Amino acid sequence: MVTLQLKQIRVPPGDRVILEDISWQEFETILIELGEHRGSRVAYTQGLLEIMVPLPEHEKAKVIIGDLVKILLDELDLDWEPLGSTTFKREDMAAGVEPDDCFYIQNYKLMIGKERIDLSVDPPPDLALEIDVTSKTKLTAYQALQVPEIWRYEDGVLEINLLQGDVYIKSETSSIFSNFPVKDEIPRFVQMAMTTGTTLAIKAFRKRVREYIES
């Protein structure tokens, strides 16, 4: 048997590596070795570990969509706490995942001042964002952690997944922003940011949200 150290594995941007039969303790050790300040993302479910390194365009879309979500929250007067790409994990569910971005909205008060999250007592984030997600592993991990709503953005399309029971159902509307057409508007303004610039897109989106609220 050949044994490799984690530092010997190189994952190019846009690629992923999948490791099988990884125990929970091994997963925890890998997280420590990877460190908190890194460009990779991990997802773990029932012994299957996926390590991904996003492309630069992935990061730009992530930042823009996160900014658009914050504008929606602000204009709709909803309180929230951002947790970014925090590692969420539960040993009893043998699951862990790092979203591209996430927000506590309904449970925001519980997260104020929190530096460490323990999902055995803390609730999962209310909304998680994933960019260019193609891996079933991530949705399985989110399912195990009971994250209520996931947005998956890929190739200019926003897919909304709502947790119903123990499975995710694709939806045309967001449960959080039920009165705003995020499925259509978010991709439109992401594309605007890519072609005319982020500043103009952000300002135009805020104006669009205000117009929608007032109509």
Contacts in CASP RR format, 6 or more apart in sequence:
PFRMAT RR
TARGET T0000
AUTHOR 0000-0000-0000
METHOD contacts of the structure
MODEL  1
MVTLQLKQIRVPPGDRVILEDISWQEFETILIELGEHRGSRVAYTQGLLE
IMVPLPEHEKAKVIIGDLVKILLDELDLDWEPLGSTTFKREDMAAGVEPD
DCFYIQNYKLMIGKERIDLSVDPPPDLALEIDVTSKTKLTAYQALQVPEI
WRYEDGVLEINLLQGDVYIKSETSSIFSNFPVKDEIPRFVQMAMTTGTTL
AIKAFRKRVREYIES
6 30 0 8 1.000
6 33 0 8 1.000
6 34 0 8 1.000
7 33 0 8 1.000
9 17 0 8 1.000
9 51 0 8 1.000
11 17 0 8 1.000
11 40 0 8 1.000
11 51 0 8 1.000
11 52 0 8 1.000
11 53 0 8 1.000
12 53 0 8 1.000
13 53 0 8 1.000
13 54 0 8 1.000
13 55 0 8 1.000
13 56 0 8 1.000
14 52 0 8 1.000
14 53 0 8 1.000
14 54 0 8 1.000
14 55 0 8 1.000
14 58 0 8 1.000
15 52 0 8 1.000
15 53 0 8 1.000
16 50 0 8 1.000
16 51 0 8 1.000
16 52 0 8 1.000
16 53 0 8 1.000
16 135 0 8 1.000
17 50 0 8 1.000
17 51 0 8 1.000
18 48 0 8 1.000
18 49 0 8 1.000
18 50 0 8 1.000
18 51 0 8 1.000
18 137 0 8 1.000
19 48 0 8 1.000
19 49 0 8 1.000
19 50 0 8 1.000
19 51 0 8 1.000
20 47 0 8 1.000
20 48 0 8 1.000
20 49 0 8 1.000
21 47 0 8 1.000
22 30 0 8 1.000
22 44 0 8 1.000
22 47 0 8 1.000
22 48 0 8 1.000
22 49 0 8 1.000
23 47 0 8 1.000
24 47 0 8 1.000
24 91 0 8 1.000
24 94 0 8 1.000
27 44 0 8 1.000
27 47 0 8 1.000
27 49 0 8 1.000
27 89 0 8 1.000
27 96 0 8 1.000
30 42 0 8 1.000
30 49 0 8 1.000
31 42 0 8 1.000
31 87 0 8 1.000
34 40 0 8 1.000
34 42 0 8 1.000
34 51 0 8 1.000
39 53 0 8 1.000
39 54 0 8 1.000
40 51 0 8 1.000
40 52 0 8 1.000
40 53 0 8 1.000
41 51 0 8 1.000
41 52 0 8 1.000
41 53 0 8 1.000
41 54 0 8 1.000
41 85 0 8 1.000
41 98 0 8 1.000
41 100 0 8 1.000
42 49 0 8 1.000
42 50 0 8 1.000
42 51 0 8 1.000
42 52 0 8 1.000
42 87 0 8 1.000
42 96 0 8 1.000
42 97 0 8 1.000
42 98 0 8 1.000
43 49 0 8 1.000
43 50 0 8 1.000
43 52 0 8 1.000
43 96 0 8 1.000
43 97 0 8 1.000
43 98 0 8 1.000
43 135 0 8 1.000
43 137 0 8 1.000
43 138 0 8 1.000
43 141 0 8 1.000
44 50 0 8 1.000
44 89 0 8 1.000
44 94 0 8 1.000
44 95 0 8 1.000
44 96 0 8 1.000
44 97 0 8 1.000
44 137 0 8 1.000
44 141 0 8 1.000
45 94 0 8 1.000
45 95 0 8 1.000
45 96 0 8 1.000
45 137 0 8 1.000
45 140 0 8 1.000
45 141 0 8 1.000
45 144 0 8 1.000
46 94 0 8 1.000
46 95 0 8 1.000
46 140 0 8 1.000
47 94 0 8 1.000
48 137 0 8 1.000
50 135 0 8 1.000
50 137 0 8 1.000
50 138 0 8 1.000
52 135 0 8 1.000
54 62 0 8 1.000
54 100 0 8 1.000
54 131 0 8 1.000
54 132 0 8 1.000
55 132 0 8 1.000
58 100 0 8 1.000
58 131 0 8 1.000
58 132 0 8 1.000
60 193 0 8 1.000
60 194 0 8 1.000
61 131 0 8 1.000
61 132 0 8 1.000
61 153 0 8 1.000
61 190 0 8 1.000
62 100 0 8 1.000
62 101 0 8 1.000
62 129 0 8 1.000
62 131 0 8 1.000
64 189 0 8 1.000
64 190 0 8 1.000
64 193 0 8 1.000
64 198 0 8 1.000
64 201 0 8 1.000
65 101 0 8 1.000
65 129 0 8 1.000
65 131 0 8 1.000
65 151 0 8 1.000
65 153 0 8 1.000
65 186 0 8 1.000
65 190 0 8 1.000
66 101 0 8 1.000
66 129 0 8 1.000
67 198 0 8 1.000
67 202 0 8 1.000
68 186 0 8 1.000
68 189 0 8 1.000
68 190 0 8 1.000
68 202 0 8 1.000
68 205 0 8 1.000
69 101 0 8 1.000
69 103 0 8 1.000
69 127 0 8 1.000
69 129 0 8 1.000
70 80 0 8 1.000
70 82 0 8 1.000
71 202 0 8 1.000
71 205 0 8 1.000
71 206 0 8 1.000
71 209 0 8 1.000
72 78 0 8 1.000
72 177 0 8 1.000
72 180 0 8 1.000
72 182 0 8 1.000
72 209 0 8 1.000
73 79 0 8 1.000
73 80 0 8 1.000
73 103 0 8 1.000
73 105 0 8 1.000
75 206 0 8 1.000
75 209 0 8 1.000
75 210 0 8 1.000
75 213 0 8 1.000
76 177 0 8 1.000
76 180 0 8 1.000
76 209 0 8 1.000
76 213 0 8 1.000
78 105 0 8 1.000
78 176 0 8 1.000
79 105 0 8 1.000
79 108 0 8 1.000
79 109 0 8 1.000
80 103 0 8 1.000
80 104 0 8 1.000
80 105 0 8 1.000
80 108 0 8 1.000
81 103 0 8 1.000
81 104 0 8 1.000
81 108 0 8 1.000
81 111 0 8 1.000
81 112 0 8 1.000
82 101 0 8 1.000
82 102 0 8 1.000
82 103 0 8 1.000
82 104 0 8 1.000
83 102 0 8 1.000
83 103 0 8 1.000
83 104 0 8 1.000
83 111 0 8 1.000
83 117 0 8 1.000
83 125 0 8 1.000
84 99 0 8 1.000
84 100 0 8 1.000
84 101 0 8 1.000
84 102 0 8 1.000
85 98 0 8 1.000
85 99 0 8 1.000
85 100 0 8 1.000
85 101 0 8 1.000
85 102 0 8 1.000
86 98 0 8 1.000
86 99 0 8 1.000
86 102 0 8 1.000
86 117 0 8 1.000
87 96 0 8 1.000
87 97 0 8 1.000
87 98 0 8 1.000
88 96 0 8 1.000
88 97 0 8 1.000
88 98 0 8 1.000
88 99 0 8 1.000
88 102 0 8 1.000
88 117 0 8 1.000
88 119 0 8 1.000
88 124 0 8 1.000
88 125 0 8 1.000
88 145 0 8 1.000
88 147 0 8 1.000
89 95 0 8 1.000
89 96 0 8 1.000
89 97 0 8 1.000
89 119 0 8 1.000
89 145 0 8 1.000
90 96 0 8 1.000
90 119 0 8 1.000
90 120 0 8 1.000
90 144 0 8 1.000
90 145 0 8 1.000
91 120 0 8 1.000
92 120 0 8 1.000
93 144 0 8 1.000
93 145 0 8 1.000
94 144 0 8 1.000
95 140 0 8 1.000
95 141 0 8 1.000
95 144 0 8 1.000
95 145 0 8 1.000
96 141 0 8 1.000
96 144 0 8 1.000
96 145 0 8 1.000
97 138 0 8 1.000
97 141 0 8 1.000
97 142 0 8 1.000
97 145 0 8 1.000
99 125 0 8 1.000
99 128 0 8 1.000
99 129 0 8 1.000
99 130 0 8 1.000
100 129 0 8 1.000
100 130 0 8 1.000
100 131 0 8 1.000
101 128 0 8 1.000
101 129 0 8 1.000
102 125 0 8 1.000
102 127 0 8 1.000
102 128 0 8 1.000
102 129 0 8 1.000
102 147 0 8 1.000
103 125 0 8 1.000
103 126 0 8 1.000
103 127 0 8 1.000
104 110 0 8 1.000
104 111 0 8 1.000
104 123 0 8 1.000
104 125 0 8 1.000
104 126 0 8 1.000
105 126 0 8 1.000
105 127 0 8 1.000
105 176 0 8 1.000
106 126 0 8 1.000
107 123 0 8 1.000
107 126 0 8 1.000
110 122 0 8 1.000
110 123 0 8 1.000
111 117 0 8 1.000
111 122 0 8 1.000
114 122 0 8 1.000
119 145 0 8 1.000
124 145 0 8 1.000
124 146 0 8 1.000
124 147 0 8 1.000
124 148 0 8 1.000
125 147 0 8 1.000
126 147 0 8 1.000
126 148 0 8 1.000
126 149 0 8 1.000
126 176 0 8 1.000
127 148 0 8 1.000
127 149 0 8 1.000
127 150 0 8 1.000
127 151 0 8 1.000
127 176 0 8 1.000
128 142 0 8 1.000
128 147 0 8 1.000
128 149 0 8 1.000
128 150 0 8 1.000
128 151 0 8 1.000
129 150 0 8 1.000
129 151 0 8 1.000
129 153 0 8 1.000
130 138 0 8 1.000
130 150 0 8 1.000
130 151 0 8 1.000
130 152 0 8 1.000
130 153 0 8 1.000
131 152 0 8 1.000
131 153 0 8 1.000
131 154 0 8 1.000
132 153 0 8 1.000
132 154 0 8 1.000
132 155 0 8 1.000
133 139 0 8 1.000
133 152 0 8 1.000
133 154 0 8 1.000
134 154 0 8 1.000
139 150 0 8 1.000
139 161 0 8 1.000
139 168 0 8 1.000
142 150 0 8 1.000
142 168 0 8 1.000
143 163 0 8 1.000
143 166 0 8 1.000
143 167 0 8 1.000
143 168 0 8 1.000
146 163 0 8 1.000
147 163 0 8 1.000
148 162 0 8 1.000
148 163 0 8 1.000
148 175 0 8 1.000
149 160 0 8 1.000
149 161 0 8 1.000
149 162 0 8 1.000
149 163 0 8 1.000
149 174 0 8 1.000
149 175 0 8 1.000
149 176 0 8 1.000
150 160 0 8 1.000
150 161 0 8 1.000
150 168 0 8 1.000
151 158 0 8 1.000
151 159 0 8 1.000
151 160 0 8 1.000
151 161 0 8 1.000
151 174 0 8 1.000
151 182 0 8 1.000
151 186 0 8 1.000
152 158 0 8 1.000
152 159 0 8 1.000
152 161 0 8 1.000
153 159 0 8 1.000
153 186 0 8 1.000
153 187 0 8 1.000
153 190 0 8 1.000
156 187 0 8 1.000
156 190 0 8 1.000
156 191 0 8 1.000
157 187 0 8 1.000
158 182 0 8 1.000
158 183 0 8 1.000
158 186 0 8 1.000
158 187 0 8 1.000
159 170 0 8 1.000
160 170 0 8 1.000
160 171 0 8 1.000
160 172 0 8 1.000
160 173 0 8 1.000
160 174 0 8 1.000
160 182 0 8 1.000
160 183 0 8 1.000
161 168 0 8 1.000
161 169 0 8 1.000
161 170 0 8 1.000
161 171 0 8 1.000
162 168 0 8 1.000
162 169 0 8 1.000
162 171 0 8 1.000
162 175 0 8 1.000
163 169 0 8 1.000
172 183 0 8 1.000
173 181 0 8 1.000
173 182 0 8 1.000
173 183 0 8 1.000
174 180 0 8 1.000
174 182 0 8 1.000
174 183 0 8 1.000
180 209 0 8 1.000
180 212 0 8 1.000
185 205 0 8 1.000
185 208 0 8 1.000
189 201 0 8 1.000
189 204 0 8 1.000
189 205 0 8 1.000
189 208 0 8 1.000
190 201 0 8 1.000
192 200 0 8 1.000
192 201 0 8 1.000
192 204 0 8 1.000
193 200 0 8 1.000
193 201 0 8 1.000
193 202 0 8 1.000
END
